[in-house]
């Protein structure tokens, strides 16, 4: 039973609970009008201590499409955090007004602290470089909707695999499904952290390989998950210049890819996917953003314990 619970990281959910949320989200995708007033009279507080476009607005759109109301702030400067108020005190106050909260915070662990300070459900909308569970749910719903399954496929994760919280969470979540093969595509400097390699992949006997060049593995992939390679992550500029173009996806690189491969990206993108790719039927990143709203609708319903 998910009613009254908080969601701080993807592993808070059992496989059955994950599937429950995804199944309801799929139902909402097919019949959105049937869910248009299930949260009437309920209020979502969006507590965003750092800037966000997709996450904050998709939470707000999700609650509005469920017939509920929203309130909140979009930067720490516009809250009492600017006066030094603690996260614990803020959430206790907000709980007097709202039924559920979504929080983004630059400090790792802040949403966890909030969830321990109130009985109101708290959803982590991203805490530093740590966790981003609703992005993971978004990614899972996208794959399930477009590929029809969450098992028996090869996924390439490309770009910044060291600091990318979306990548870490997705590897953890997908590792619980059968016969998932990971291809980890990154420069040496931005390889996936040791704990992901040892504790998740090797410990669970999951097949994976690490490569530096995207072109060398493109034809193997069923899903390609792109992320941004940031210049500031490199120790010397020569290495960055040597590698940077390897991680720009264009039509030329896609020539050898499977016709039914899907291309994902958590967004925002900078230049790692050429705009020419946007019109390719395999490009799924804007669909992915829309699936994010539907999965958040499902999650809000489950945590509030409301049904149609």
Secondary structure, DSSP 8 states (H G I E B T S, - for coil): --TT--BSSGGGS-HHHHHHHHHHHHHHHH-GGGGTTTTTT-EEEEEESS--SHHHHHHHHHHHHTT-EEEEESSGGGSGGGGT--HHHHHHHHTTT-SEEEEEESSTTHHHHHHHT-SSEEEEEEETTTB-HHHHHHHHHHHHHHHS-SSSEEEEEES-TTT-HHHHHHHHHHTTSTTEEEEEE--GGG---HHIIIIIIITTT--EEEES-STTTGGG-SEEEE----GGG-S-HHHHHHHGGGG-B-HHHHTTS-TT-EEEE-S--SSSB-GGGGGSTTB-HHHHHHHHHHHHHHHHHHHHT---
